[in-house]
Amino acid sequence: MDPKELVKLIEILNPENKTGRITVIARMGAENMCVKLPHLIRAVRGAGLVVTWVSDPMHGNTMKAPCGLKTRSFDRILAEVRALIL
């Protein structure tokens, strides 16, 4: 999502900027957390908006095992969570 679009959406959904109204759930994979998330956070903070940031690392880190089953790498999940915290 484009940072400006996120800011606009938050302003529409929470025009009075009340604490606790908006939760932004990052579901972008470990690789994108370090690249895309900082831009989103800067835009939201720069607009003075109050949101709660949450990571959902289970969805952005899915891969197929050789047997064809959907699985996730614990290292990638941990990397995504760490990227949100740092």
PDB file with SEQRES, HELIX, SHEET and CRYST1 records, atoms N, CA, C and O in Angstrom:
SEQRES   1 A   86  MET ASP PRO LYS GLU LEU VAL LYS LEU ILE GLU ILE LEU          
SEQRES   2 A   86  ASN PRO GLU ASN LYS THR GLY ARG ILE THR VAL ILE ALA          
SEQRES   3 A   86  ARG MET GLY ALA GLU ASN MET CYS VAL LYS LEU PRO HIS          
SEQRES   4 A   86  LEU ILE ARG ALA VAL ARG GLY ALA GLY LEU VAL VAL THR          
SEQRES   5 A   86  TRP VAL SER ASP PRO MET HIS GLY ASN THR MET LYS ALA          
SEQRES   6 A   86  PRO CYS GLY LEU LYS THR ARG SER PHE ASP ARG ILE LEU          
SEQRES   7 A   86  ALA GLU VAL ARG ALA LEU ILE LEU                              
HELIX    1 AA1 PRO A    3  LEU A   13  1                                  11    
HELIX    2 AA2 GLY A   29  VAL A   35  1                                   7    
HELIX    3 AA3 LEU A   37  GLY A   46  1                                  10    
HELIX    4 AA4 PRO A   57  GLY A   60  1                                   4    
HELIX    5 AA5 PHE A   74  ILE A   85  1                                  12    
SHEET    1 AA1 2 THR A  23  ALA A  26  0                                        
SHEET    2 AA1 2 THR A  52  SER A  55  1                                        
SHEET    1 AA2 2 THR A  62  LYS A  64  0                                        
SHEET    2 AA2 2 LYS A  70  ARG A  72 -1                                        
CRYST1    1.000    1.000    1.000  90.00  90.00  90.00 P 1           1          
ATOM      1  N   MET A   1       0.841  -1.178   0.000  1.00  0.00           N  
ATOM      2  CA  MET A   1       0.000   0.000   0.000  1.00  0.00           C  
ATOM      3  C   MET A   1       0.885   1.239   0.000  1.00  0.00           C  
ATOM      4  O   MET A   1       1.934   1.275   0.642  1.00  0.00           O  
ATOM      5  N   ASP A   2       0.449   2.223  -0.714  1.00  0.00           N  
ATOM      6  CA  ASP A   2       1.152   3.494  -0.771  1.00  0.00           C  
ATOM      7  C   ASP A   2       0.964   4.237   0.561  1.00  0.00           C  
ATOM      8  O   ASP A   2      -0.149   4.271   1.086  1.00  0.00           O  
ATOM      9  N   PRO A   3       2.024   4.829   1.113  1.00  0.00           N  
ATOM     10  CA  PRO A   3       1.905   5.528   2.391  1.00  0.00           C  
ATOM     11  C   PRO A   3       0.830   6.616   2.409  1.00  0.00           C  
ATOM     12  O   PRO A   3       0.126   6.774   3.406  1.00  0.00           O  
ATOM     13  N   LYS A   4       0.701   7.364   1.315  1.00  0.00           N  
ATOM     14  CA  LYS A   4      -0.321   8.418   1.257  1.00  0.00           C  
ATOM     15  C   LYS A   4      -1.726   7.824   1.297  1.00  0.00           C  
ATOM     16  O   LYS A   4      -2.628   8.389   1.914  1.00  0.00           O  
ATOM     17  N   GLU A   5      -1.905   6.689   0.640  1.00  0.00           N  
ATOM     18  CA  GLU A   5      -3.211   6.012   0.658  1.00  0.00           C  
ATOM     19  C   GLU A   5      -3.560   5.545   2.066  1.00  0.00           C  
ATOM     20  O   GLU A   5      -4.709   5.644   2.496  1.00  0.00           O  
ATOM     21  N   LEU A   6      -2.560   5.035   2.777  1.00  0.00           N  
ATOM     22  CA  LEU A   6      -2.797   4.579   4.146  1.00  0.00           C  
ATOM     23  C   LEU A   6      -3.222   5.743   5.034  1.00  0.00           C  
ATOM     24  O   LEU A   6      -4.170   5.623   5.811  1.00  0.00           O  
ATOM     25  N   VAL A   7      -2.529   6.854   4.921  1.00  0.00           N  
ATOM     26  CA  VAL A   7      -2.872   8.038   5.720  1.00  0.00           C  
ATOM     27  C   VAL A   7      -4.301   8.484   5.412  1.00  0.00           C  
ATOM     28  O   VAL A   7      -5.076   8.764   6.326  1.00  0.00           O  
ATOM     29  N   LYS A   8      -4.643   8.549   4.142  1.00  0.00           N  
ATOM     30  CA  LYS A   8      -5.989   8.975   3.745  1.00  0.00           C  
ATOM     31  C   LYS A   8      -7.051   8.024   4.299  1.00  0.00           C  
ATOM     32  O   LYS A   8      -8.087   8.464   4.797  1.00  0.00           O  
ATOM     33  N   LEU A   9      -6.790   6.730   4.209  1.00  0.00           N  
ATOM     34  CA  LEU A   9      -7.729   5.730   4.712  1.00  0.00           C  
ATOM     35  C   LEU A   9      -7.930   5.864   6.226  1.00  0.00           C  
ATOM     36  O   LEU A   9      -9.057   5.799   6.718  1.00  0.00           O  
ATOM     37  N   ILE A  10      -6.838   6.048   6.947  1.00  0.00           N  
ATOM     38  CA  ILE A  10      -6.927   6.211   8.404  1.00  0.00           C  
ATOM     39  C   ILE A  10      -7.717   7.472   8.749  1.00  0.00           C  
ATOM     40  O   ILE A  10      -8.533   7.464   9.670  1.00  0.00           O  
ATOM     41  N   GLU A  11      -7.477   8.545   8.015  1.00  0.00           N  
ATOM     42  CA  GLU A  11      -8.206   9.797   8.272  1.00  0.00           C  
ATOM     43  C   GLU A  11      -9.705   9.638   8.009  1.00  0.00           C  
ATOM     44  O   GLU A  11     -10.524  10.233   8.709  1.00  0.00           O  
ATOM     45  N   ILE A  12     -10.063   8.839   7.003  1.00  0.00           N  
ATOM     46  CA  ILE A  12     -11.479   8.589   6.702  1.00  0.00           C  
ATOM     47  C   ILE A  12     -12.113   7.734   7.796  1.00  0.00           C  
ATOM     48  O   ILE A  12     -13.217   8.019   8.259  1.00  0.00           O  
ATOM     49  N   LEU A  13     -11.404   6.687   8.201  1.00  0.00           N  
ATOM     50  CA  LEU A  13     -11.955   5.747   9.177  1.00  0.00           C  
ATOM     51  C   LEU A  13     -11.958   6.278  10.610  1.00  0.00           C  
ATOM     52  O   LEU A  13     -12.769   5.857  11.435  1.00  0.00           O  
ATOM     53  N   ASN A  14     -11.048   7.202  10.896  1.00  0.00           N  
ATOM     54  CA  ASN A  14     -10.944   7.739  12.256  1.00  0.00           C  
ATOM     55  C   ASN A  14     -10.725   9.258  12.190  1.00  0.00           C  
ATOM     56  O   ASN A  14      -9.657   9.750  12.553  1.00  0.00           O  
ATOM     57  N   PRO A  15     -11.742   9.994  11.727  1.00  0.00           N  
ATOM     58  CA  PRO A  15     -11.565  11.435  11.513  1.00  0.00           C  
ATOM     59  C   PRO A  15     -11.232  12.222  12.781  1.00  0.00           C  
ATOM     60  O   PRO A  15     -10.635  13.295  12.701  1.00  0.00           O  
ATOM     61  N   GLU A  16     -11.607  11.707  13.929  1.00  0.00           N  
ATOM     62  CA  GLU A  16     -11.299  12.403  15.185  1.00  0.00           C  
ATOM     63  C   GLU A  16      -9.985  11.924  15.796  1.00  0.00           C  
ATOM     64  O   GLU A  16      -9.592  12.391  16.865  1.00  0.00           O  
ATOM     65  N   ASN A  17      -9.308  11.001  15.128  1.00  0.00           N  
ATOM     66  CA  ASN A  17      -8.004  10.484  15.551  1.00  0.00           C  
ATOM     67  C   ASN A  17      -8.034   9.952  16.987  1.00  0.00           C  
ATOM     68  O   ASN A  17      -7.134  10.221  17.784  1.00  0.00           O  
ATOM     69  N   LYS A  18      -9.079   9.196  17.296  1.00  0.00           N  
ATOM     70  CA  LYS A  18      -9.223   8.641  18.640  1.00  0.00           C  
ATOM     71  C   LYS A  18      -8.316   7.428  18.826  1.00  0.00           C  
ATOM     72  O   LYS A  18      -8.242   6.555  17.960  1.00  0.00           O  
ATOM     73  N   THR A  19      -7.640   7.387  19.946  1.00  0.00           N  
ATOM     74  CA  THR A  19      -6.763   6.274  20.291  1.00  0.00           C  
ATOM     75  C   THR A  19      -7.565   4.979  20.396  1.00  0.00           C  
ATOM     76  O   THR A  19      -8.663   4.955  20.952  1.00  0.00           O  
ATOM     77  N   GLY A  20      -7.000   3.913  19.856  1.00  0.00           N  
ATOM     78  CA  GLY A  20      -7.620   2.597  19.964  1.00  0.00           C  
ATOM     79  C   GLY A  20      -8.606   2.260  18.860  1.00  0.00           C  
ATOM     80  O   GLY A  20      -9.177   1.169  18.864  1.00  0.00           O  
ATOM     81  N   ARG A  21      -8.820   3.163  17.920  1.00  0.00           N  
ATOM     82  CA  ARG A  21      -9.798   2.924  16.858  1.00  0.00           C  
ATOM     83  C   ARG A  21      -9.219   2.171  15.657  1.00  0.00           C  
ATOM     84  O   ARG A  21      -9.938   1.422  14.996  1.00  0.00           O  
ATOM     85  N   ILE A  22      -7.944   2.361  15.373  1.00  0.00           N  
ATOM     86  CA  ILE A  22      -7.351   1.788  14.161  1.00  0.00           C  
ATOM     87  C   ILE A  22      -6.184   0.877  14.524  1.00  0.00           C  
ATOM     88  O   ILE A  22      -5.286   1.255  15.276  1.00  0.00           O  
ATOM     89  N   THR A  23      -6.221  -0.328  13.972  1.00  0.00           N  
ATOM     90  CA  THR A  23      -5.106  -1.268  14.077  1.00  0.00           C  
ATOM     91  C   THR A  23      -4.629  -1.573  12.664  1.00  0.00           C  
ATOM     92  O   THR A  23      -5.411  -2.008  11.819  1.00  0.00           O  
ATOM     93  N   VAL A  24      -3.360  -1.345  12.414  1.00  0.00           N  
ATOM     94  CA  VAL A  24      -2.769  -1.644  11.110  1.00  0.00           C  
ATOM     95  C   VAL A  24      -2.025  -2.963  11.250  1.00  0.00           C  
ATOM     96  O   VAL A  24      -1.088  -3.079  12.040  1.00  0.00           O  
ATOM     97  N   ILE A  25      -2.451  -3.952  10.478  1.00  0.00           N  
ATOM     98  CA  ILE A  25      -1.848  -5.280  10.542  1.00  0.00           C  
ATOM     99  C   ILE A  25      -0.916  -5.454   9.350  1.00  0.00           C  
ATOM    100  O   ILE A  25      -1.359  -5.470   8.201  1.00  0.00           O  
ATOM    101  N   ALA A  26       0.373  -5.583   9.632  1.00  0.00           N  
ATOM    102  CA  ALA A  26       1.375  -5.782   8.585  1.00  0.00           C  
ATOM    103  C   ALA A  26       1.444  -7.265   8.236  1.00  0.00           C  
ATOM    104  O   ALA A  26       1.754  -8.103   9.083  1.00  0.00           O  
ATOM    105  N   ARG A  27       1.151  -7.572   6.979  1.00  0.00           N  
ATOM    106  CA  ARG A  27       1.197  -8.949   6.482  1.00  0.00           C  
ATOM    107  C   ARG A  27       1.969  -8.923   5.171  1.00  0.00           C  
ATOM    108  O   ARG A  27       1.400  -9.173   4.108  1.00  0.00           O  
ATOM    109  N   MET A  28       3.246  -8.626   5.241  1.00  0.00           N  
ATOM    110  CA  MET A  28       3.992  -8.401   4.011  1.00  0.00           C  
ATOM    111  C   MET A  28       5.235  -9.255   3.854  1.00  0.00           C  
ATOM    112  O   MET A  28       5.979  -9.073   2.890  1.00  0.00           O  
ATOM    113  N   GLY A  29       5.479 -10.153   4.739  1.00  0.00           N  
ATOM    114  CA  GLY A  29       6.664 -11.000   4.617  1.00  0.00           C  
ATOM    115  C   GLY A  29       7.889 -10.330   5.202  1.00  0.00           C  
ATOM    116  O   GLY A  29       7.978  -9.104   5.269  1.00  0.00           O  
ATOM    117  N   ALA A  30       8.827 -11.152   5.622  1.00  0.00           N  
ATOM    118  CA  ALA A  30      10.028 -10.652   6.291  1.00  0.00           C  
ATOM    119  C   ALA A  30      10.825  -9.692   5.412  1.00  0.00           C  
ATOM    120  O   ALA A  30      11.354  -8.694   5.903  1.00  0.00           O  
ATOM    121  N   GLU A  31      10.912  -9.988   4.115  1.00  0.00           N  
ATOM    122  CA  GLU A  31      11.717  -9.154   3.212  1.00  0.00           C  
ATOM    123  C   GLU A  31      11.159  -7.739   3.102  1.00  0.00           C  
ATOM    124  O   GLU A  31      11.912  -6.765   3.090  1.00  0.00           O  
ATOM    125  N   ASN A  32       9.848  -7.636   3.023  1.00  0.00           N  
ATOM    126  CA  ASN A  32       9.221  -6.330   2.825  1.00  0.00           C  
ATOM    127  C   ASN A  32       9.101  -5.505   4.097  1.00  0.00           C  
ATOM    128  O   ASN A  32       8.947  -4.286   4.032  1.00  0.00           O  
ATOM    129  N   MET A  33       9.168  -6.149   5.242  1.00  0.00           N  
ATOM    130  CA  MET A  33       9.023  -5.407   6.498  1.00  0.00           C  
ATOM    131  C   MET A  33      10.097  -4.337   6.635  1.00  0.00           C  
ATOM    132  O   MET A  33       9.815  -3.228   7.089  1.00  0.00           O  
ATOM    133  N   CYS A  34      11.310  -4.656   6.250  1.00  0.00           N  
ATOM    134  CA  CYS A  34      12.411  -3.693   6.380  1.00  0.00           C  
ATOM    135  C   CYS A  34      12.392  -2.645   5.272  1.00  0.00           C  
ATOM    136  O   CYS A  34      12.956  -1.562   5.429  1.00  0.00           O  
ATOM    137  N   VAL A  35      11.744  -2.966   4.154  1.00  0.00           N  
ATOM    138  CA  VAL A  35      11.735  -2.066   3.004  1.00  0.00           C  
ATOM    139  C   VAL A  35      10.496  -1.167   2.992  1.00  0.00           C  
ATOM    140  O   VAL A  35      10.614   0.049   2.844  1.00  0.00           O  
ATOM    141  N   LYS A  36       9.327  -1.753   3.144  1.00  0.00           N  
ATOM    142  CA  LYS A  36       8.070  -1.010   2.981  1.00  0.00           C  
ATOM    143  C   LYS A  36       7.500  -0.439   4.278  1.00  0.00           C  
ATOM    144  O   LYS A  36       6.969   0.671   4.289  1.00  0.00           O  
ATOM    145  N   LEU A  37       7.609  -1.189   5.359  1.00  0.00           N  
ATOM    146  CA  LEU A  37       6.976  -0.762   6.608  1.00  0.00           C  
ATOM    147  C   LEU A  37       7.495   0.576   7.130  1.00  0.00           C  
ATOM    148  O   LEU A  37       6.686   1.386   7.582  1.00  0.00           O  
ATOM    149  N   PRO A  38       8.804   0.854   7.093  1.00  0.00           N  
ATOM    150  CA  PRO A  38       9.277   2.147   7.601  1.00  0.00           C  
ATOM    151  C   PRO A  38       8.623   3.346   6.912  1.00  0.00           C  
ATOM    152  O   PRO A  38       8.364   4.364   7.554  1.00  0.00           O  
ATOM    153  N   HIS A  39       8.354   3.229   5.606  1.00  0.00           N  
ATOM    154  CA  HIS A  39       7.701   4.321   4.872  1.00  0.00           C  
ATOM    155  C   HIS A  39       6.264   4.529   5.364  1.00  0.00           C  
ATOM    156  O   HIS A  39       5.796   5.660   5.488  1.00  0.00           O  
ATOM    157  N   LEU A  40       5.580   3.423   5.638  1.00  0.00           N  
ATOM    158  CA  LEU A  40       4.208   3.512   6.142  1.00  0.00           C  
ATOM    159  C   LEU A  40       4.183   4.147   7.533  1.00  0.00           C  
ATOM    160  O   LEU A  40       3.361   5.019   7.815  1.00  0.00           O  
ATOM    161  N   ILE A  41       5.087   3.699   8.388  1.00  0.00           N  
ATOM    162  CA  ILE A  41       5.144   4.234   9.755  1.00  0.00           C  
ATOM    163  C   ILE A  41       5.473   5.725   9.739  1.00  0.00           C  
ATOM    164  O   ILE A  41       4.846   6.508  10.452  1.00  0.00           O  
ATOM    165  N   ARG A  42       6.452   6.119   8.931  1.00  0.00           N  
ATOM    166  CA  ARG A  42       6.827   7.542   8.843  1.00  0.00           C  
ATOM    167  C   ARG A  42       5.645   8.399   8.379  1.00  0.00           C  
ATOM    168  O   ARG A  42       5.407   9.480   8.919  1.00  0.00           O  
ATOM    169  N   ALA A  43       4.915   7.916   7.385  1.00  0.00           N  
ATOM    170  CA  ALA A  43       3.779   8.677   6.853  1.00  0.00           C  
ATOM    171  C   ALA A  43       2.685   8.840   7.906  1.00  0.00           C  
ATOM    172  O   ALA A  43       2.133   9.928   8.070  1.00  0.00           O  
ATOM    173  N   VAL A  44       2.376   7.762   8.613  1.00  0.00           N  
ATOM    174  CA  VAL A  44       1.325   7.807   9.632  1.00  0.00           C  
ATOM    175  C   VAL A  44       1.746   8.715  10.785  1.00  0.00           C  
ATOM    176  O   VAL A  44       0.958   9.541  11.247  1.00  0.00           O  
ATOM    177  N   ARG A  45       2.968   8.566  11.244  1.00  0.00           N  
ATOM    178  CA  ARG A  45       3.464   9.423  12.335  1.00  0.00           C  
ATOM    179  C   ARG A  45       3.539  10.883  11.898  1.00  0.00           C  
ATOM    180  O   ARG A  45       3.178  11.793  12.644  1.00  0.00           O  
ATOM    181  N   GLY A  46       4.018  11.083  10.665  1.00  0.00           N  
ATOM    182  CA  GLY A  46       4.137  12.442  10.135  1.00  0.00           C  
ATOM    183  C   GLY A  46       2.802  13.161  10.049  1.00  0.00           C  
ATOM    184  O   GLY A  46       2.737  14.384  10.168  1.00  0.00           O  
ATOM    185  N   ALA A  47       1.738  12.398   9.842  1.00  0.00           N  
ATOM    186  CA  ALA A  47       0.391  12.974   9.781  1.00  0.00           C  
ATOM    187  C   ALA A  47      -0.205  13.144  11.177  1.00  0.00           C  
ATOM    188  O   ALA A  47      -1.309  13.667  11.327  1.00  0.00           O  
ATOM    189  N   GLY A  48       0.530  12.699  12.199  1.00  0.00           N  
ATOM    190  CA  GLY A  48       0.054  12.828  13.573  1.00  0.00           C  
ATOM    191  C   GLY A  48      -1.072  11.876  13.924  1.00  0.00           C  
ATOM    192  O   GLY A  48      -1.848  12.137  14.843  1.00  0.00           O  
ATOM    193  N   LEU A  49      -1.164  10.772  13.196  1.00  0.00           N  
ATOM    194  CA  LEU A  49      -2.246   9.815  13.422  1.00  0.00           C  
ATOM    195  C   LEU A  49      -1.858   8.772  14.459  1.00  0.00           C  
ATOM    196  O   LEU A  49      -0.698   8.374  14.562  1.00  0.00           O  
ATOM    197  N   VAL A  50      -2.852   8.341  15.224  1.00  0.00           N  
ATOM    198  CA  VAL A  50      -2.639   7.347  16.274  1.00  0.00           C  
ATOM    199  C   VAL A  50      -3.182   6.009  15.792  1.00  0.00           C  
ATOM    200  O   VAL A  50      -4.378   5.873  15.533  1.00  0.00           O  
ATOM    201  N   VAL A  51      -2.303   5.027  15.673  1.00  0.00           N  
ATOM    202  CA  VAL A  51      -2.713   3.672  15.290  1.00  0.00           C  
ATOM    203  C   VAL A  51      -1.943   2.667  16.137  1.00  0.00           C  
ATOM    204  O   VAL A  51      -0.929   2.997  16.754  1.00  0.00           O  
ATOM    205  N   THR A  52      -2.437   1.452  16.154  1.00  0.00           N  
ATOM    206  CA  THR A  52      -1.717   0.344  16.768  1.00  0.00           C  
ATOM    207  C   THR A  52      -1.155  -0.500  15.636  1.00  0.00           C  
ATOM    208  O   THR A  52      -1.887  -0.888  14.726  1.00  0.00           O  
ATOM    209  N   TRP A  53       0.133  -0.784  15.687  1.00  0.00           N  
ATOM    210  CA  TRP A  53       0.788  -1.595  14.663  1.00  0.00           C  
ATOM    211  C   TRP A  53       0.890  -3.031  15.153  1.00  0.00           C  
ATOM    212  O   TRP A  53       1.307  -3.281  16.284  1.00  0.00           O  
ATOM    213  N   VAL A  54       0.507  -3.974  14.297  1.00  0.00           N  
ATOM    214  CA  VAL A  54       0.535  -5.398  14.625  1.00  0.00           C  
ATOM    215  C   VAL A  54       1.161  -6.148  13.456  1.00  0.00           C  
ATOM    216  O   VAL A  54       0.938  -5.804  12.295  1.00  0.00           O  
ATOM    217  N   SER A  55       1.938  -7.162  13.768  1.00  0.00           N  
ATOM    218  CA  SER A  55       2.511  -8.027  12.735  1.00  0.00           C  
ATOM    219  C   SER A  55       1.742  -9.339  12.685  1.00  0.00           C  
ATOM    220  O   SER A  55       1.417  -9.918  13.721  1.00  0.00           O  
ATOM    221  N   ASP A  56       1.455  -9.801  11.474  1.00  0.00           N  
ATOM    222  CA  ASP A  56       0.844 -11.115  11.260  1.00  0.00           C  
ATOM    223  C   ASP A  56       1.791 -11.895  10.352  1.00  0.00           C  
ATOM    224  O   ASP A  56       1.545 -12.014   9.152  1.00  0.00           O  
ATOM    225  N   PRO A  57       2.870 -12.426  10.919  1.00  0.00           N  
ATOM    226  CA  PRO A  57       3.917 -13.041  10.105  1.00  0.00           C  
ATOM    227  C   PRO A  57       3.550 -14.385   9.492  1.00  0.00           C  
ATOM    228  O   PRO A  57       4.313 -14.917   8.686  1.00  0.00           O  
ATOM    229  N   MET A  58       2.427 -14.933   9.846  1.00  0.00           N  
ATOM    230  CA  MET A  58       2.064 -16.255   9.327  1.00  0.00           C  
ATOM    231  C   MET A  58       1.641 -16.202   7.863  1.00  0.00           C  
ATOM    232  O   MET A  58       1.806 -17.191   7.149  1.00  0.00           O  
ATOM    233  N   HIS A  59       1.102 -15.085   7.399  1.00  0.00           N  
ATOM    234  CA  HIS A  59       0.570 -15.017   6.041  1.00  0.00           C  
ATOM    235  C   HIS A  59       1.607 -14.614   5.004  1.00  0.00           C  
ATOM    236  O   HIS A  59       1.601 -15.150   3.895  1.00  0.00           O  
ATOM    237  N   GLY A  60       2.480 -13.703   5.328  1.00  0.00           N  
ATOM    238  CA  GLY A  60       3.439 -13.221   4.343  1.00  0.00           C  
ATOM    239  C   GLY A  60       4.639 -14.124   4.148  1.00  0.00           C  
ATOM    240  O   GLY A  60       5.483 -13.844   3.297  1.00  0.00           O  
ATOM    241  N   ASN A  61       4.737 -15.182   4.903  1.00  0.00           N  
ATOM    242  CA  ASN A  61       5.919 -16.041   4.845  1.00  0.00           C  
ATOM    243  C   ASN A  61       5.600 -17.476   4.446  1.00  0.00           C  
ATOM    244  O   ASN A  61       6.322 -18.403   4.811  1.00  0.00           O  
ATOM    245  N   THR A  62       4.526 -17.654   3.703  1.00  0.00           N  
ATOM    246  CA  THR A  62       4.118 -18.994   3.287  1.00  0.00           C  
ATOM    247  C   THR A  62       4.959 -19.463   2.109  1.00  0.00           C  
ATOM    248  O   THR A  62       5.283 -18.687   1.210  1.00  0.00           O  
ATOM    249  N   MET A  63       5.303 -20.732   2.126  1.00  0.00           N  
ATOM    250  CA  MET A  63       6.018 -21.351   1.004  1.00  0.00           C  
ATOM    251  C   MET A  63       5.553 -22.798   0.893  1.00  0.00           C  
ATOM    252  O   MET A  63       4.933 -23.334   1.811  1.00  0.00           O  
ATOM    253  N   LYS A  64       5.855 -23.417  -0.226  1.00  0.00           N  
ATOM    254  CA  LYS A  64       5.484 -24.820  -0.413  1.00  0.00           C  
ATOM    255  C   LYS A  64       6.676 -25.713  -0.116  1.00  0.00           C  
ATOM    256  O   LYS A  64       7.790 -25.476  -0.585  1.00  0.00           O  
ATOM    257  N   ALA A  65       6.416 -26.743   0.672  1.00  0.00           N  
ATOM    258  CA  ALA A  65       7.435 -27.757   0.950  1.00  0.00           C  
ATOM    259  C   ALA A  65       7.559 -28.650  -0.284  1.00  0.00           C  
ATOM    260  O   ALA A  65       6.653 -28.679  -1.117  1.00  0.00           O  
ATOM    261  N   PRO A  66       8.664 -29.375  -0.410  1.00  0.00           N  
ATOM    262  CA  PRO A  66       8.842 -30.272  -1.556  1.00  0.00           C  
ATOM    263  C   PRO A  66       7.679 -31.256  -1.755  1.00  0.00           C  
ATOM    264  O   PRO A  66       7.407 -31.682  -2.878  1.00  0.00           O  
ATOM    265  N   CYS A  67       7.006 -31.609  -0.676  1.00  0.00           N  
ATOM    266  CA  CYS A  67       5.878 -32.544  -0.781  1.00  0.00           C  
ATOM    267  C   CYS A  67       4.590 -31.853  -1.218  1.00  0.00           C  
ATOM    268  O   CYS A  67       3.574 -32.515  -1.432  1.00  0.00           O  
ATOM    269  N   GLY A  68       4.626 -30.506  -1.355  1.00  0.00           N  
ATOM    270  CA  GLY A  68       3.462 -29.769  -1.814  1.00  0.00           C  
ATOM    271  C   GLY A  68       2.644 -29.112  -0.721  1.00  0.00           C  
ATOM    272  O   GLY A  68       1.718 -28.357  -1.016  1.00  0.00           O  
ATOM    273  N   LEU A  69       2.964 -29.384   0.534  1.00  0.00           N  
ATOM    274  CA  LEU A  69       2.226 -28.780   1.642  1.00  0.00           C  
ATOM    275  C   LEU A  69       2.656 -27.334   1.872  1.00  0.00           C  
ATOM    276  O   LEU A  69       3.817 -26.977   1.674  1.00  0.00           O  
ATOM    277  N   LYS A  70       1.698 -26.510   2.293  1.00  0.00           N  
ATOM    278  CA  LYS A  70       2.005 -25.139   2.671  1.00  0.00           C  
ATOM    279  C   LYS A  70       2.712 -25.155   4.020  1.00  0.00           C  
ATOM    280  O   LYS A  70       2.276 -25.837   4.947  1.00  0.00           O  
ATOM    281  N   THR A  71       3.792 -24.410   4.126  1.00  0.00           N  
ATOM    282  CA  THR A  71       4.544 -24.361   5.377  1.00  0.00           C  
ATOM    283  C   THR A  71       5.130 -22.969   5.557  1.00  0.00           C  
ATOM    284  O   THR A  71       4.993 -22.108   4.688  1.00  0.00           O  
ATOM    285  N   ARG A  72       5.771 -22.761   6.671  1.00  0.00           N  
ATOM    286  CA  ARG A  72       6.404 -21.481   6.966  1.00  0.00           C  
ATOM    287  C   ARG A  72       7.750 -21.727   7.636  1.00  0.00           C  
ATOM    288  O   ARG A  72       7.914 -22.677   8.401  1.00  0.00           O  
ATOM    289  N   SER A  73       8.695 -20.867   7.340  1.00  0.00           N  
ATOM    290  CA  SER A  73      10.011 -20.943   7.957  1.00  0.00           C  
ATOM    291  C   SER A  73       9.990 -20.142   9.255  1.00  0.00           C  
ATOM    292  O   SER A  73       9.646 -18.960   9.257  1.00  0.00           O  
ATOM    293  N   PHE A  74      10.358 -20.787  10.349  1.00  0.00           N  
ATOM    294  CA  PHE A  74      10.372 -20.087  11.634  1.00  0.00           C  
ATOM    295  C   PHE A  74      11.322 -18.897  11.585  1.00  0.00           C  
ATOM    296  O   PHE A  74      11.030 -17.851  12.164  1.00  0.00           O  
ATOM    297  N   ASP A  75      12.454 -19.042  10.903  1.00  0.00           N  
ATOM    298  CA  ASP A  75      13.416 -17.939  10.818  1.00  0.00           C  
ATOM    299  C   ASP A  75      12.808 -16.718  10.123  1.00  0.00           C  
ATOM    300  O   ASP A  75      13.056 -15.586  10.538  1.00  0.00           O  
ATOM    301  N   ARG A  76      12.019 -16.937   9.076  1.00  0.00           N  
ATOM    302  CA  ARG A  76      11.377 -15.824   8.366  1.00  0.00           C  
ATOM    303  C   ARG A  76      10.291 -15.181   9.231  1.00  0.00           C  
ATOM    304  O   ARG A  76      10.131 -13.961   9.230  1.00  0.00           O  
ATOM    305  N   ILE A  77       9.552 -16.004   9.964  1.00  0.00           N  
ATOM    306  CA  ILE A  77       8.522 -15.478  10.869  1.00  0.00           C  
ATOM    307  C   ILE A  77       9.178 -14.605  11.934  1.00  0.00           C  
ATOM    308  O   ILE A  77       8.721 -13.495  12.205  1.00  0.00           O  
ATOM    309  N   LEU A  78      10.241 -15.110  12.530  1.00  0.00           N  
ATOM    310  CA  LEU A  78      10.961 -14.368  13.562  1.00  0.00           C  
ATOM    311  C   LEU A  78      11.552 -13.076  12.999  1.00  0.00           C  
ATOM    312  O   LEU A  78      11.523 -12.041  13.665  1.00  0.00           O  
ATOM    313  N   ALA A  79      12.083 -13.128  11.785  1.00  0.00           N  
ATOM    314  CA  ALA A  79      12.651 -11.932  11.157  1.00  0.00           C  
ATOM    315  C   ALA A  79      11.583 -10.860  10.952  1.00  0.00           C  
ATOM    316  O   ALA A  79      11.854  -9.673  11.129  1.00  0.00           O  
ATOM    317  N   GLU A  80      10.374 -11.272  10.581  1.00  0.00           N  
ATOM    318  CA  GLU A  80       9.296 -10.298  10.385  1.00  0.00           C  
ATOM    319  C   GLU A  80       8.880  -9.664  11.705  1.00  0.00           C  
ATOM    320  O   GLU A  80       8.663  -8.454  11.771  1.00  0.00           O  
ATOM    321  N   VAL A  81       8.769 -10.455  12.733  1.00  0.00           N  
ATOM    322  CA  VAL A  81       8.401  -9.917  14.048  1.00  0.00           C  
ATOM    323  C   VAL A  81       9.486  -8.961  14.541  1.00  0.00           C  
ATOM    324  O   VAL A  81       9.179  -7.891  15.067  1.00  0.00           O  
ATOM    325  N   ARG A  82      10.724  -9.335  14.376  1.00  0.00           N  
ATOM    326  CA  ARG A  82      11.832  -8.462  14.810  1.00  0.00           C  
ATOM    327  C   ARG A  82      11.839  -7.154  14.035  1.00  0.00           C  
ATOM    328  O   ARG A  82      12.129  -6.100  14.600  1.00  0.00           O  
ATOM    329  N   ALA A  83      11.525  -7.212  12.749  1.00  0.00           N  
ATOM    330  CA  ALA A  83      11.506  -5.997  11.933  1.00  0.00           C  
ATOM    331  C   ALA A  83      10.451  -5.015  12.432  1.00  0.00           C  
ATOM    332  O   ALA A  83      10.660  -3.804  12.375  1.00  0.00           O  
ATOM    333  N   LEU A  84       9.337  -5.517  12.914  1.00  0.00           N  
ATOM    334  CA  LEU A  84       8.299  -4.630  13.441  1.00  0.00           C  
ATOM    335  C   LEU A  84       8.740  -4.014  14.764  1.00  0.00           C  
ATOM    336  O   LEU A  84       8.488  -2.836  15.020  1.00  0.00           O  
ATOM    337  N   ILE A  85       9.390  -4.798  15.591  1.00  0.00           N  
ATOM    338  CA  ILE A  85       9.818  -4.325  16.908  1.00  0.00           C  
ATOM    339  C   ILE A  85      10.950  -3.314  16.787  1.00  0.00           C  
ATOM    340  O   ILE A  85      10.983  -2.326  17.521  1.00  0.00           O  
ATOM    341  N   LEU A  86      11.861  -3.552  15.880  1.00  0.00           N  
ATOM    342  CA  LEU A  86      13.008  -2.658  15.726  1.00  0.00           C  
ATOM    343  C   LEU A  86      12.613  -1.535  14.844  1.00  0.00           C  
ATOM    344  O   LEU A  86      13.425  -0.651  14.570  1.00  0.00           O  
TER     345      LEU A  86                                                      
END                                                                             
